[in-house]
């Protein structure tokens, strides 16, 4: 068994990217990158995007985790199969 070190990012789909981004901006996140298909946002102390919003039908798509090693990643992947 392995433990995730931290939650890295959340991924969503929304039909109105600007409205969805505004929701997270109101909570203090900043836009890192934006185009017609995707918006990436990060928190004040984050080095990378922690929220990814893709254009599409409303959905929670998933999340990303950080693990300590490639072995931990393999164990985590095996646990989901």
C-alpha positions as CSV (number, residue, x, y, z in Angstrom):
1,X,0.0,0.0,0.0
2,X,1.2,3.5,-0.7
3,X,0.0,6.9,0.5
4,X,-0.4,10.0,-1.7
5,X,1.8,12.8,-0.6
6,X,-0.6,15.5,-1.7
7,X,-3.5,16.4,-3.9
8,X,-2.0,18.1,-7.0
9,X,-5.0,19.1,-9.2
10,X,-8.7,18.9,-9.8
11,X,-10.1,18.6,-13.3
12,X,-13.6,19.6,-14.5
13,X,-15.5,20.2,-17.7
14,X,-17.9,23.1,-18.0
15,X,-19.7,24.7,-21.0
16,X,-18.8,28.3,-19.9
17,X,-15.1,28.5,-19.2
18,X,-15.1,32.1,-18.3
19,X,-17.9,31.6,-15.7
20,X,-16.2,28.5,-14.3
21,X,-12.9,30.3,-14.0
22,X,-14.5,33.3,-12.3
23,X,-15.8,31.0,-9.6
24,X,-12.2,29.9,-8.7
25,X,-10.8,33.4,-9.2
26,X,-13.2,34.6,-6.6
27,X,-11.6,32.1,-4.2
28,X,-8.2,33.6,-4.9
29,X,-6.8,31.4,-7.7
30,X,-5.0,33.0,-10.7
31,X,-5.2,32.1,-14.3
32,X,-2.0,30.5,-15.5
33,X,-3.1,29.7,-19.1
34,X,-6.3,30.2,-21.0
35,X,-7.5,29.3,-24.5
36,X,-10.9,28.4,-26.1
37,X,-10.7,24.8,-24.9
38,X,-9.1,25.0,-21.4
39,X,-8.3,27.2,-18.4
40,X,-5.5,26.4,-15.9
41,X,-5.6,28.1,-12.5
42,X,-3.2,28.0,-9.6
43,X,-3.2,29.1,-6.0
44,X,-0.9,31.8,-4.6
45,X,1.7,29.3,-3.4
46,X,1.3,26.7,-6.1
47,X,4.0,26.4,-8.8
48,X,1.7,24.5,-11.2
49,X,-2.0,24.6,-12.1
50,X,-4.2,23.1,-9.4
51,X,-7.5,23.4,-11.2
52,X,-8.0,22.4,-14.8
53,X,-11.2,23.3,-16.5
54,X,-11.9,22.0,-20.0
55,X,-14.7,23.0,-22.3
56,X,-17.6,20.5,-22.5
57,X,-20.7,19.1,-20.8
58,X,-20.6,19.7,-17.0
59,X,-18.6,17.0,-15.3
60,X,-16.1,16.2,-12.6
61,X,-13.3,14.6,-14.6
62,X,-10.8,13.6,-11.9
63,X,-7.8,14.5,-9.8
64,X,-4.1,14.2,-9.7
65,X,-2.0,13.0,-6.8
66,X,1.7,13.2,-6.0
67,X,3.4,10.0,-4.7
68,X,6.9,9.5,-3.3
69,X,8.2,7.1,-6.0
70,X,7.6,5.3,-9.2
71,X,7.0,2.1,-7.2
72,X,4.3,3.9,-5.2
73,X,2.7,5.1,-8.5
74,X,2.7,1.5,-9.8
75,X,1.1,0.2,-6.6
76,X,-1.6,2.9,-6.7
77,X,-2.3,2.2,-10.4
78,X,-2.6,-1.6,-9.7
79,X,-5.0,-0.9,-6.8
80,X,-7.4,0.8,-9.2
81,X,-7.6,-2.2,-11.6
